[in-house]
Amino acid sequence: MSGPSRPPVEPAPGPAPEIPRAALGRSGARRELTPDEARRMAVKVHRVELAISLVLRVGVVASVLVIAVGLGLMFAHHGSYLALRGPLSYRALTSASTSFPHSFGALGRALAHDQGRGVVVLGVLILILTPVLRVAVGVVSFAYEKDAPMALVTLFVLVVLVGSFFLAGA
């Protein structure tokens, strides 16, 4: 969409005059939006903000609920963890030597056997992946807003984030 053509701006002696943004056209600068375009863009931005907010809230609430279920399973299967003293006390549960699943295979086996430790690790994994999903929503939102440069930059950030997970395990 192009606006009405404007006469060229002639340089005046002295400091360079400010060129109206609408006169720049497709030279890299954005033109001013009409009131209707501005309203539509504001609605798009509001929808994107709601989507991002929803992703973050659902991710955090889901992870908290999954961790709570995992802790419930742990204490249900091992009532002795509730004791503050003894060989299977709460202190033993929270020590560094306690074995929690450290791979996807071990996590799958722990979940298959209804082990609370596996469920807790799944909750932590959901919590870790929530910001990654937020970046993915950012890519989609910039594409929705037709902001290709920001969509590409955000896609690069997403690739680096996902790549870092795989490189960290190597």
C-alpha positions as CSV (number, residue, x, y, z in Angstrom):
1,M,0.0,0.0,0.0
2,S,1.4,3.3,-0.9
3,G,0.1,6.7,0.2
4,P,-0.4,9.7,-2.1
5,S,2.7,10.8,-3.9
6,R,4.5,13.8,-2.4
7,P,6.7,16.3,-4.1
8,P,10.4,15.8,-3.5
9,V,11.9,17.7,-0.6
10,E,14.5,20.2,-1.8
11,P,17.5,20.7,0.5
12,A,17.6,24.1,2.2
13,P,20.8,25.9,3.0
14,G,22.1,25.1,6.6
15,P,21.2,22.1,8.6
16,A,19.4,19.3,6.8
17,P,15.7,19.5,7.2
18,E,13.8,16.7,8.9
19,I,12.2,14.5,6.2
20,P,8.7,13.3,7.1
21,R,8.6,9.6,7.8
22,A,5.8,9.1,5.3
23,A,8.0,10.5,2.5
24,L,10.7,7.8,3.0
25,G,8.6,5.0,1.6
26,R,10.4,1.7,1.2
27,S,13.9,3.0,1.9
28,G,14.1,1.1,5.1
29,A,12.2,3.4,7.4
30,R,8.6,2.7,8.2
31,R,5.9,4.9,7.1
32,E,3.3,6.3,9.5
33,L,0.3,4.2,10.0
34,T,-3.2,5.3,9.3
35,P,-5.5,5.3,12.3
36,D,-7.2,2.1,11.1
37,E,-3.8,0.4,10.5
38,A,-2.6,1.5,14.0
39,R,-5.8,0.1,15.6
40,R,-5.3,-3.2,13.8
41,M,-1.7,-3.3,14.8
42,A,-2.6,-2.5,18.4
43,V,-5.1,-5.5,18.4
44,K,-2.4,-7.8,17.0
45,V,0.2,-6.7,19.6
46,H,-2.4,-7.2,22.4
47,R,-3.2,-10.7,21.1
48,V,0.5,-11.5,21.1
49,E,1.1,-10.2,24.6
50,L,-1.8,-12.3,25.8
51,A,-0.4,-15.4,24.1
52,I,3.0,-14.9,25.6
53,S,1.5,-14.3,29.0
54,L,-0.6,-17.4,28.7
55,V,2.4,-19.6,27.7
56,L,4.4,-18.4,30.7
57,R,1.6,-18.8,33.2
58,V,0.5,-22.2,31.9
59,G,4.2,-23.4,31.9
60,V,4.8,-22.3,35.4
61,V,1.5,-23.6,36.8
62,A,1.9,-26.9,35.0
63,S,5.5,-27.4,36.3
64,V,4.4,-26.6,39.9
65,L,1.5,-29.1,39.6
66,V,3.7,-31.8,38.2
67,I,6.4,-31.3,40.8
68,A,3.7,-31.4,43.5
69,V,2.3,-34.7,42.2
70,G,5.9,-36.1,42.0
71,L,6.6,-35.1,45.6
72,G,3.3,-36.6,46.6
73,L,4.2,-39.9,44.9
74,M,7.6,-39.8,46.6
75,F,6.2,-39.4,50.0
76,A,3.4,-41.9,49.3
77,H,5.8,-44.6,48.2
78,H,8.4,-43.8,50.9
79,G,6.7,-42.7,54.0
80,S,10.0,-42.9,55.9
81,Y,11.1,-39.7,54.0
82,L,8.7,-37.7,56.2
83,A,11.0,-38.4,59.2
84,L,13.5,-35.7,59.9
85,R,16.0,-38.2,61.3
86,G,17.0,-41.7,60.3
87,P,18.4,-43.5,57.3
88,L,15.6,-42.6,54.9
89,S,14.8,-39.1,56.3
90,Y,14.0,-35.9,54.4
91,R,17.7,-35.0,54.6
92,A,18.7,-38.2,52.8
93,L,16.1,-37.3,50.1
94,T,17.6,-33.9,49.5
95,S,21.2,-34.9,49.6
96,A,23.5,-34.7,46.6
97,S,23.8,-38.5,46.5
98,T,20.1,-39.1,45.9
99,S,19.7,-40.6,42.4
100,F,17.3,-38.6,40.2
101,P,17.0,-39.5,36.4
102,H,19.7,-37.7,34.4
103,S,18.8,-38.8,30.9
104,F,15.6,-39.1,28.9
105,G,15.8,-42.9,29.0
106,A,16.1,-42.9,32.8
107,L,13.3,-40.3,33.0
108,G,11.1,-42.6,30.8
109,R,11.8,-45.6,33.0
110,A,11.1,-43.6,36.2
111,L,7.8,-42.4,34.8
112,A,6.8,-45.9,33.6
113,H,7.4,-47.2,37.2
114,D,5.5,-44.3,38.8
115,Q,8.6,-43.1,40.6
116,G,8.0,-39.7,42.2
117,R,11.6,-38.7,41.4
118,G,10.9,-39.0,37.7
119,V,7.7,-36.9,38.0
120,V,9.6,-34.2,39.8
121,V,12.3,-34.2,37.1
122,L,9.6,-33.9,34.5
123,G,8.2,-30.9,36.3
124,V,11.6,-29.3,36.4
125,L,12.0,-30.0,32.6
126,I,8.6,-28.3,31.9
127,L,9.8,-25.3,33.9
128,I,13.1,-25.2,31.9
129,L,11.3,-25.5,28.6
130,T,8.7,-22.8,29.4
131,P,11.0,-19.8,28.4
132,V,12.1,-21.8,25.2
133,L,8.4,-22.1,24.3
134,R,8.0,-18.4,24.9
135,V,10.8,-17.6,22.4
136,A,9.0,-20.0,19.9
137,V,5.8,-18.0,20.4
138,G,7.9,-14.8,19.8
139,V,8.9,-16.2,16.4
140,V,5.3,-16.9,15.5
141,S,4.1,-13.5,16.9
142,F,6.6,-11.5,14.8
143,A,5.6,-13.5,11.7
144,Y,2.0,-12.7,12.6
145,E,2.8,-9.0,12.9
146,K,4.7,-9.3,9.5
147,D,7.9,-8.2,11.1
148,A,10.4,-10.4,9.2
149,P,13.6,-9.0,10.6
150,M,12.5,-9.6,14.2
151,A,11.1,-13.0,13.3
152,L,14.5,-14.0,11.9
153,V,16.4,-12.7,14.9
154,T,14.1,-14.5,17.3
155,L,14.3,-17.6,15.2
156,F,18.1,-17.4,15.5
157,V,17.8,-17.1,19.3
158,L,15.5,-20.1,19.4
159,V,18.0,-22.2,17.4
160,V,20.8,-21.2,19.7
161,L,18.7,-22.1,22.8
162,V,17.7,-25.5,21.4
163,G,21.2,-26.1,20.2
164,S,22.6,-25.3,23.6
165,F,20.6,-28.1,25.2
166,F,22.1,-30.6,22.8
167,L,25.6,-29.2,23.0
168,A,25.5,-29.2,26.8
169,G,24.9,-33.0,26.9
170,A,27.9,-33.7,24.5
